């Protein structure tokens, strides 16, 4: 009885081990399915994605050809929120914001802000999008 029990134990452990190894290694064979010339693990998901389509890329470049930095930034979804943050930052520095506009400097976006503090007018430049202070100048 004891010999049968140990043999049964060994066979069961070997069967479980083989199943786990086969499942983990991906060794599942489907002999009835004919793959033809196609590879078994080919991923077709990106073939219909419009962002990988060359025609779409060409249309995008043609549509926005000659764009400058300002236009590109203004199309960003986060632009209005960053603009509000710029106003709040300048206000927290003790200035009253009169006007804010987006401009380009050295190929990068900047906010040019006209502000007042203590009756004096200032021109403040903040970098986009991190809002680092570039320049504070009295007008």
C-alpha positions as CSV (number, residue, x, y, z in Angstrom):
1,X,0.0,0.0,0.0
2,X,2.8,2.3,0.9
3,X,4.6,1.7,-2.5
4,X,1.5,2.6,-4.4
5,X,1.0,5.8,-2.4
6,X,4.6,7.0,-3.2
7,X,4.3,6.1,-6.9
8,X,1.0,8.0,-7.1
9,X,2.5,11.0,-5.3
10,X,5.4,11.1,-7.7
11,X,3.2,10.8,-10.8
12,X,0.9,13.5,-9.5
13,X,3.7,15.9,-8.7
14,X,5.3,15.3,-12.2
15,X,1.9,15.9,-13.9
16,X,1.4,19.2,-12.0
17,X,5.0,20.3,-12.7
18,X,4.7,19.5,-16.4
19,X,1.4,21.4,-16.6
20,X,2.8,24.5,-14.8
21,X,6.0,24.5,-17.0
22,X,4.0,24.1,-20.2
23,X,1.6,26.8,-19.2
24,X,4.3,29.3,-18.2
25,X,6.4,28.6,-21.2
26,X,3.5,29.0,-23.6
27,X,3.8,25.5,-25.0
28,X,0.1,25.1,-25.9
29,X,-0.1,23.4,-29.2
30,X,-3.2,23.6,-31.5
31,X,-2.7,21.1,-34.2
32,X,-6.1,21.7,-35.9
33,X,-5.4,25.3,-36.7
34,X,-3.5,26.2,-39.8
35,X,-1.5,29.5,-39.5
36,X,-0.3,29.4,-43.1
37,X,2.4,31.9,-43.7
38,X,1.5,34.2,-40.8
39,X,3.6,34.1,-37.6
40,X,1.8,32.7,-34.6
41,X,2.5,35.7,-32.3
42,X,2.0,38.6,-34.7
43,X,0.3,41.6,-33.2
44,X,-2.1,43.3,-35.6
45,X,-3.5,45.9,-33.2
46,X,-1.4,48.9,-34.5
47,X,-2.1,48.4,-38.2
48,X,-5.4,50.3,-38.0
49,X,-4.2,53.0,-35.6
50,X,-4.4,56.3,-37.3
51,X,-1.3,57.6,-35.4
52,X,0.8,55.0,-37.1
53,X,-0.6,55.6,-40.6
54,X,1.8,57.5,-42.8
55,X,-1.0,59.3,-44.6
56,X,-2.3,60.7,-41.3
57,X,1.1,62.0,-40.3
58,X,1.5,63.6,-43.7
59,X,-1.9,65.4,-43.4
60,X,-1.0,66.6,-39.9
61,X,2.3,68.1,-41.0
62,X,0.5,69.7,-44.0
63,X,-2.3,71.1,-41.9
64,X,0.0,72.7,-39.3
65,X,3.0,73.5,-41.5
66,X,4.7,76.7,-40.6
67,X,3.2,76.7,-37.1
68,X,5.1,78.8,-34.6
69,X,5.6,77.9,-30.9
70,X,2.8,80.2,-29.7
71,X,0.2,78.4,-31.9
72,X,1.4,75.0,-30.8
73,X,1.2,75.9,-27.2
74,X,-2.2,77.5,-27.4
75,X,-3.6,74.2,-28.9
76,X,-2.4,72.3,-25.8
77,X,-5.2,71.2,-23.4
78,X,-3.2,72.3,-20.4
79,X,-2.5,75.9,-21.7
80,X,-5.5,77.6,-19.9
81,X,-4.6,76.0,-16.6
82,X,-0.9,77.0,-16.8
83,X,-1.9,80.5,-17.8
84,X,-4.0,80.8,-14.6
85,X,-1.1,79.4,-12.6
86,X,1.1,82.1,-14.1
87,X,-1.3,84.9,-13.0
88,X,-1.5,83.4,-9.5
89,X,2.2,83.1,-9.2
90,X,2.7,86.8,-10.1
91,X,0.0,87.8,-7.7
92,X,1.6,85.8,-4.9
93,X,4.8,87.8,-5.6
94,X,2.8,91.0,-4.7
95,X,2.0,92.2,-8.2
96,X,-1.4,93.1,-9.7
97,X,-1.6,91.6,-13.2
98,X,-2.8,94.0,-15.9
99,X,-2.1,91.9,-19.0
100,X,-0.7,88.5,-19.9
101,X,0.3,87.2,-23.3
102,X,2.2,84.2,-24.7
103,X,5.3,85.0,-26.7
104,X,8.3,83.1,-28.1
105,X,11.9,83.6,-27.0
106,X,14.8,81.4,-28.2
107,X,12.3,78.9,-29.7
108,X,10.5,78.4,-26.3
109,X,7.3,79.8,-25.0
110,X,7.2,82.5,-22.4
111,X,4.5,84.5,-20.7
112,X,5.0,88.3,-20.9
113,X,3.1,89.8,-18.0
114,X,2.5,93.5,-17.5
115,X,1.9,94.1,-13.7
116,X,1.9,96.8,-11.1
117,X,3.2,97.0,-7.6
118,X,3.3,100.1,-5.5
119,X,2.3,102.4,-8.3
120,X,5.2,101.2,-10.4
121,X,4.7,99.2,-13.7
122,X,6.7,96.1,-14.3
123,X,7.2,93.6,-17.2
124,X,7.7,90.1,-15.9
125,X,8.6,87.1,-18.1
126,X,7.9,83.5,-17.0
127,X,8.9,80.4,-18.8
128,X,6.3,78.0,-20.2
129,X,5.3,75.5,-18.8
130,X,7.4,75.5,-15.6
131,X,6.8,79.2,-14.8
132,X,10.3,80.0,-13.8
133,X,11.0,83.7,-13.6
134,X,13.1,84.8,-16.5
135,X,13.0,88.6,-16.1
136,X,11.5,91.3,-13.9
137,X,12.0,94.7,-15.3
138,X,10.6,98.2,-14.4
139,X,8.8,100.0,-17.2
